[in-house]
Amino acid sequence: MTGTYDKDTKTVYWGVGNAAPWPGSMHPGDNLYTSSVLALDPDTGKIKTHFQYHQNDSWDWDEVDAPMLIDMQRDGKSFKSLVHPGRDAIFWVLERKADKINYVAGWPFVKTNVWKGVEAETGRPILDPDHKPVLGKRVEFCPSLWGGKDWPSASYSPNTKLVYVPANENFCGGFTGEKQPLVPGQLWLGTKPEDIGLIPAPNADHFGELQAWDPATGKKVWQHDYKTSQLFGAVTATAGD
């Protein structure tokens, strides 16, 4: 996965993977820079600043997909934004500056029971601990480990001013956390692969969605459902509408 480049500030924005093993109790703390976006100086490689989408990841929700750079007007204010529909099921709108990334807004774009909301001042997600995997207990959560959107990229059209998201909906997941030794060259999940569940949500009638969002208002404009499969195709916005 590659980053995005802001030529005005000479900054590269790069998405970061999640911590391992998966259960967060095995790597306590916020785990700085995991599941984050980094603002990098391409000449020196130094980190200018960062924003962590969620702390102490326990669901295999990396955030390696780079954010989109969009000039936006929201609530009567013009600003340069970073927009990222996250694997953590939150649609993120951030403000990018030369030396800082500010939280602007965030909302769920698929169903989730992991987050109760987002702190308005900090942009920190508010966790429901009942849906956070731990050692020795099976915990279920929505969305599944595939997240609200996996690696396939979303896109933005400057003509329509909409963001198009290849989303996964109506799949939940779960697993039992267990302590495992680190073996170089092998997966270090903190659970057995055969224990990883993929569970359709009650009354689910589709599993993939192509969504169109207005990032300036936080409103979904339309969606197209995929009845029998998740949507794992990247989206591009061309000259057409």
C-alpha positions in Angstrom: 0.0 0.0 0.0 1.4 3.4 -1.0 0.9 6.8 0.7 -0.5 10.1 -0.7 1.6 13.2 -1.2 0.8 16.9 -0.5 3.0 19.0 -2.8 2.1 22.2 -1.0 3.6 21.1 2.4 5.9 18.5 0.9 4.3 15.9 3.2 3.7 12.2 2.6 0.7 10.6 4.4 1.1 6.9 5.1 -1.3 4.4 6.7 0.0 2.0 9.4 -0.9 -1.6 10.3 -2.2 -3.0 13.5 -0.4 -4.5 16.5 0.1 -8.2 17.1 -1.0 -10.6 18.5 -4.6 -9.5 18.1 -5.9 -9.4 21.8 -5.1 -6.0 23.1 -4.3 -7.2 26.6 -1.2 -8.8 25.2 0.1 -5.4 24.0 -1.3 -2.9 26.6 -1.4 0.8 26.0 -2.3 2.9 23.0 0.4 1.3 20.9 1.5 4.6 19.4 1.5 4.8 15.6 -0.3 1.5 15.0 -3.6 1.8 13.1 -2.7 5.4 12.4 -1.8 7.9 9.6 1.7 9.3 9.7 2.7 12.6 8.2 6.3 12.1 6.9 9.0 14.4 5.6 10.1 12.6 2.4 13.5 14.3 2.4 14.4 13.1 5.9 12.0 10.3 6.7 11.1 11.9 9.9 7.6 11.9 11.4 6.1 15.4 11.4 2.9 14.4 13.2 0.3 11.6 13.3 -3.3 10.7 14.0 -4.3 7.4 15.6 -7.6 6.2 14.3 -8.1 3.8 17.2 -6.0 2.7 20.1 -4.8 -0.8 21.2 -6.2 -2.6 18.2 -7.7 -6.0 19.1 -9.7 -6.8 15.9 -7.0 -7.0 13.1 -8.1 -3.6 11.9 -5.1 -2.2 10.2 -5.4 1.3 8.6 -2.9 0.9 5.8 -5.1 2.5 3.2 -3.8 6.0 2.7 -6.2 8.9 3.3 -7.5 11.1 0.4 -6.5 14.7 0.2 -9.6 16.8 -0.3 -10.1 20.6 -0.3 -13.3 20.8 1.7 -15.9 23.2 3.0 -17.7 22.1 6.1 -19.8 24.0 8.6 -18.9 27.3 6.8 -15.2 26.6 7.0 -12.8 25.9 4.1 -9.9 23.6 5.0 -7.5 21.0 3.5 -8.7 17.6 4.7 -7.6 14.0 5.0 -10.6 11.6 4.4 -10.4 8.0 5.4 -13.2 5.4 5.5 -11.5 3.2 8.1 -11.4 -0.5 8.5 -12.5 0.3 12.1 -16.0 1.2 10.6 -15.5 5.0 11.2 -15.6 7.5 8.3 -12.9 9.9 9.3 -12.6 13.6 8.3 -9.4 15.3 9.5 -7.8 18.6 8.9 -4.2 18.5 7.6 -1.7 21.2 8.4 2.0 21.5 7.9 2.8 20.3 11.4 -0.5 18.9 12.8 -3.5 16.7 12.0 -6.7 17.8 13.7 -9.9 15.8 14.2 -12.9 17.3 12.5 -15.6 14.6 12.4 -16.1 10.8 12.5 -19.2 8.6 12.2 -19.9 4.9 11.5 -20.5 4.0 7.8 -21.4 0.4 8.6 -23.0 -1.2 11.6 -20.6 -1.5 14.6 -21.0 -2.5 18.2 -17.4 -1.9 19.1 -17.7 1.9 19.3 -20.2 3.9 21.4 -19.1 7.1 19.6 -16.1 9.4 19.1 -14.8 12.0 21.6 -15.6 15.4 20.0 -12.5 17.1 21.3 -9.9 14.5 20.6 -11.3 12.2 17.9 -10.6 9.2 20.2 -13.2 6.4 19.6 -15.2 5.4 22.7 -14.9 1.7 23.2 -17.5 -0.8 24.3 -15.3 -3.3 26.3 -17.9 -6.1 25.8 -16.8 -6.3 22.2 -13.0 -6.2 22.6 -11.2 -9.5 22.3 -9.3 -10.7 25.4 -7.4 -13.8 26.4 -9.3 -16.9 27.4 -12.8 -15.8 26.3 -14.6 -15.8 23.1 -15.7 -12.3 22.1 -17.8 -11.3 19.1 -17.9 -8.0 17.4 -19.3 -6.1 14.4 -18.0 -5.5 11.8 -15.8 -8.6 11.4 -12.1 -8.7 11.2 -12.4 -7.6 7.5 -13.7 -4.3 8.9 -16.1 -1.7 7.4 -13.7 -1.4 4.4 -10.6 -3.5 3.8 -7.6 -2.6 1.7 -9.5 -1.8 -1.6 -9.4 2.0 -2.0 -12.2 4.4 -1.9 -12.2 7.5 -4.2 -13.4 11.1 -4.4 -14.9 12.9 -7.3 -14.3 16.7 -7.4 -17.3 16.9 -9.8 -19.9 15.4 -7.5 -17.9 16.2 -4.2 -18.8 12.6 -3.1 -16.6 9.9 -1.6 -17.3 6.4 -3.0 -16.7 3.6 -0.5 -16.4 -0.2 -1.2 -17.9 -1.3 2.1 -18.6 -4.6 4.0 -21.9 -4.7 5.8 -23.8 -7.3 7.9 -20.7 -9.4 8.7 -19.7 -9.8 12.4 -16.8 -11.9 13.7 -15.3 -13.3 16.9 -12.5 -15.4 18.3 -11.0 -16.6 21.5 -7.7 -15.0 22.5 -4.9 -17.3 23.5 -1.3 -16.9 24.4 1.0 -18.1 21.6 4.8 -18.0 21.3 6.3 -15.8 18.6 7.8 -18.0 15.9 9.8 -16.0 13.3 8.2 -16.4 9.8 4.8 -17.5 11.1 1.6 -15.7 11.8 1.3 -14.4 15.3 -2.5 -13.9 15.8 -3.2 -14.7 19.4 -5.9 -17.1 18.3 -6.3 -20.3 16.2 -7.1 -19.5 12.6 -9.9 -22.1 12.6 -11.5 -20.2 15.6 -11.9 -17.0 13.6 -15.6 -16.6 13.0 -17.5 -14.8 10.2 -21.1 -14.4 11.3 -23.9 -12.9 9.3 -25.8 -10.2 11.2 -29.4 -11.1 12.1 -31.8 -10.5 9.1 -28.9 -9.7 6.8 -30.1 -9.4 3.1 -26.7 -8.3 1.6 -23.0 -8.2 2.5 -21.4 -5.7 0.2 -22.2 -2.0 -0.4 -20.9 0.6 -2.8 -21.7 3.8 -0.8 -21.6 7.4 -1.8 -21.0 9.9 1.0 -20.9 13.7 1.2 -17.9 14.3 3.6 -18.9 17.9 4.1 -22.2 17.0 5.7 -21.7 13.4 6.9 -24.8 12.2 4.9 -25.0 9.1 2.8 -26.3 10.1 -0.6 -26.9 6.6 -2.1 -25.8 3.0 -1.9 -25.8 -0.1 -4.1 -26.1 -3.5 -2.4 -24.3 -6.7 -3.3 -26.6 -9.5 -2.1 -24.2 -12.5 -1.9 -20.7 -11.2 -1.4 -18.6 -8.6 0.2 -17.2 -5.7 -1.9 -13.5 -6.2 -2.3 -13.0 -4.1 -5.4 -11.3 -0.7 -5.4 -13.2 2.3 -6.6 -12.0 5.0 -9.0 -13.7 8.3 -10.0 -13.1 9.3 -13.6 -14.2 12.3 -15.6 -17.7 11.0 -15.8 -20.4 11.5 -13.2 
